Amino acid sequence: MQELIAKWKYRGDYMLVHAFEEMWKARTMAHFSQQECIYVPIPLSEERLQERGFNQAEALARFLPSPPRNLLSRAHSEKQSKKKRQERITSANPFSLNEKVSKPVVLVDDIYTTGITLRHAAKLLKENGCPKVYSLSLIRS
């Protein structure tokens, strides 16, 4: 799995996302089919998006029942994968809100390591009136 993710995420083989499509859709429907949610991919900074050529979380979110909404923006910083656990946990919230929502949100991300990325995004959404925040990640490392 590590090799597949590296090829997809870091070497730009976008089409590998389809290897996850069937499982991803089934998993989502099993957990979120009974409620109307807004699917929000964890954003990349503009610099990281230029570097990679696509947002892997957004690629996953495109398989979900409704189109993803980009409610968040992200400030550029060092890659999470380059940070040690303690650095991740104590990092400042890199997100800003593009639009407030009053429906439940499902945050979509590719890899869950410490959970701090999702916690930062969820905190910002909740502080701005979002009633419920869930998360859906492809891999837990």
Secondary structure as the mmCIF struct_conf table of DSSP 4:
data_model
#
loop_
_struct_conf.conf_type_id
_struct_conf.id
_struct_conf.beg_label_comp_id
_struct_conf.beg_label_asym_id
_struct_conf.beg_label_seq_id
_struct_conf.end_label_comp_id
_struct_conf.end_label_asym_id
_struct_conf.end_label_seq_id
HELX_RH_AL_P HELX_RH_AL_P1 GLN A 2 ILE A 5
HELX_RH_PI_P HELX_RH_PI_P1 ALA A 6 TYR A 10
BEND BEND1 ARG A 11 ARG A 11
HELX_RH_3T_P HELX_RH_3T_P1 TYR A 14 ALA A 19
BEND BEND2 PHE A 20 PHE A 20
HELX_RH_AL_P HELX_RH_AL_P2 GLU A 21 PHE A 32
TURN_TY1_P TURN_TY1_P1 SER A 33 GLN A 34
BEND BEND3 GLN A 35 GLN A 35
STRN STRN1 ILE A 38 PRO A 41
HELX_LH_PP_P HELX_LH_PP_P1 ILE A 42 SER A 45
HELX_RH_AL_P HELX_RH_AL_P3 GLU A 46 ARG A 52
BEND BEND4 GLY A 53 PHE A 54
HELX_RH_AL_P HELX_RH_AL_P4 GLN A 56 ALA A 61
TURN_TY1_P TURN_TY1_P2 ARG A 62 PHE A 63
BEND BEND5 LEU A 64 SER A 66
STRN STRN2 LEU A 72 ARG A 74
BEND BEND6 GLU A 78 GLU A 78
HELX_RH_3T_P HELX_RH_3T_P2 GLN A 80 LYS A 82
BEND BEND7 LYS A 83 LYS A 83
HELX_RH_AL_P HELX_RH_AL_P5 ARG A 85 ILE A 89
TURN_TY1_P TURN_TY1_P3 THR A 90 THR A 90
HELX_LH_PP_P HELX_LH_PP_P2 SER A 91 ASN A 93
STRN STRN3 PHE A 95 LEU A 97
BEND BEND8 ASN A 98 GLU A 99
BEND BEND9 SER A 102 LYS A 103
STRN STRN4 VAL A 105 TYR A 112
BEND BEND10 THR A 113 GLY A 115
HELX_RH_AL_P HELX_RH_AL_P6 ILE A 116 GLU A 127
TURN_TY1_P TURN_TY1_P4 ASN A 128 GLY A 129
BEND BEND11 PRO A 131 PRO A 131
STRN STRN5 VAL A 133 ARG A 140
#
